[in-house]
């Protein structure tokens, strides 16, 4: 009804143009069976690591019933490597070790992700590469429910991964657009 | 286009100017190779300004602001002093490279300095960190390592101190202590009865309550000295004068053996300790109720303090409980049965710790599973509100409790329940009205609500005790029913899918 102030915790919030794009992609994901509707099912996709991105409704009352999803979306472990290092002096050793382990082209892409080092006792260290699942808020839960082909409002949904899907490129573009909201 | 680099070190802020970026371009590999050589890197990047931190506390405040994505006043004045001025309307001819995108956007909002945080900038900043001690001439050898170590300690300690999970640990320890104390008190009380029965075996039949038995044995001490003078004390302890007279009559005709004074003293001391333990258990229970109403008021209002505390302790913390989907919350505490069912492809459990809620006890046999699923869903909502909400209130918990009551009525009588959206709107409207009203009125209303809640809880506990006995018999019937056939389950699952 009346346009109320949006909860400041709903961040990042998509503008009207991006919202239309997101809801359109959500609808297509519904048709391709690549969508999980509801906060509980979205939680499960994050735990299983099959989520591409999370869409949440900013006008949820109360909004706190959604705020565990950003916590889960960040810090999903993506890759795990164990490398023995003979030197602690320079992070360049880490880069060279990564390069020798995986090849240069992959090292280049790995810098887009967070790299965490866990020093072990026997002068070796673990490398845990952590990638965020992007998440975004859209203004209306009614619109999100319509995009999911559900008569009820939907407060959260998750687009799942499928390597053979025709939506792959659209999902990638949208993930980039969502991550630009954070800058 | 010129590029500047902002570097945050434990000693202070550093501003560097990048040269020769046109030659290198945006080639990351070339930058990476030049970073390792100081002579080459020195030509690419030069120090423009350095602002040392005044003290360790100042360093901690600055780094906290950077990690949270804020720009402190000190950083702002440092940047405005050393960077070329940005005139309004004109496009700036330089950009500032930062390692943290959030602080970059904050800097841009406040000062209109354009910031970037990309792969190229990260490589240059990595080189700056590697050769930092050689850029700053005033730094003595070892100063940077000491500053790093001190700041790391302070930063980590500050993080740990403000960890919200720390508060959950109190509830987890309290519920563990409460369960252990229940077992210990029961064992000790049985020991007191057995020990004193050598002296006065008839007392066991007259006084059934463990606590009262310890109290009465402490009053009597030696049965041979029992007389009419003990009736007032026994009446006060037992609450019944007829029972008091019965005790005295039994004492006269008791067939127990006489104990020596030393033995009696030991029995008395042990009985006193059992009574003290029972009193402490009551205090611990009150502490747990108070703590739960502070940490998780909605969850406590919905399912009770004891079951809520067990859920939190089983999940590990309130944050972990909030992160669980409701299907996981439903079977917390029944992992053994779940894995057995998954291994043998049998029936998975309907409930775990939430079985002890009064709602499960009141539901009929065929509706227990549905009520368990509904209740787990409401518990998930309540725990998430408790975990992430800034204001502490029990309004949501009470409304969620009403929803579960309506669901029970719906299954019994067919009354249509309300929807989630309507209930939440009602709660928020009530909260807004309360904020407008006077604070004194709110305080008096809260007191009344707590009293009514306590009474309701007592009644429900009595009801649940009675229904648990019935539910055990019903469970026996359930086992036979499940053995009959799988077709019934298929029909049920279909009907559930339709719902």
Contacts between the chains, C-beta under 8 A, distances in Angstrom:
chain1	res1	chain2	res2	distance
A	39	B	325	8.0
A	40	B	325	4.1
A	40	B	326	5.2
A	40	B	327	6.6
A	40	B	377	7.7
A	40	B	380	7.1
A	41	B	325	7.5
A	43	B	323	7.0
A	43	B	324	7.5
A	43	B	325	4.4
A	44	B	325	5.4
A	44	B	327	7.9
A	47	B	325	7.8
A	61	B	421	7.9
A	61	B	424	4.8
A	61	B	425	6.6
A	61	B	428	5.7
A	62	B	385	5.9
A	62	B	389	6.8
A	62	B	396	7.1
A	62	B	424	6.7
A	62	B	428	7.2
A	64	B	384	5.6
A	64	B	385	4.7
A	64	B	387	7.3
A	64	B	388	4.0
A	64	B	389	4.7
A	65	B	380	8.0
A	65	B	381	5.2
A	65	B	384	4.6
A	65	B	385	6.3
A	66	B	384	7.8
A	67	B	384	7.0
A	67	B	387	7.9
A	67	B	388	4.2
A	68	B	319	7.9
A	68	B	322	4.7
A	68	B	323	4.9
A	68	B	384	5.6
A	68	B	387	7.2
A	68	B	388	7.2
A	71	B	319	7.5
A	71	B	323	6.5
A	72	B	323	5.8
A	90	B	36	7.7
A	90	B	130	6.6
A	91	B	126	6.6
A	91	B	130	7.6
A	92	B	32	8.0
A	92	B	35	7.5
A	92	B	36	5.9
A	92	B	130	7.9
A	95	B	32	7.2
A	108	B	28	7.1
A	111	B	119	5.8
A	111	B	122	6.8
A	112	B	119	7.8
A	153	B	421	6.9
A	182	B	101	6.6
A	182	B	102	7.6
A	183	B	101	5.0
A	183	B	104	7.2
A	183	B	105	6.0
A	183	B	117	7.4
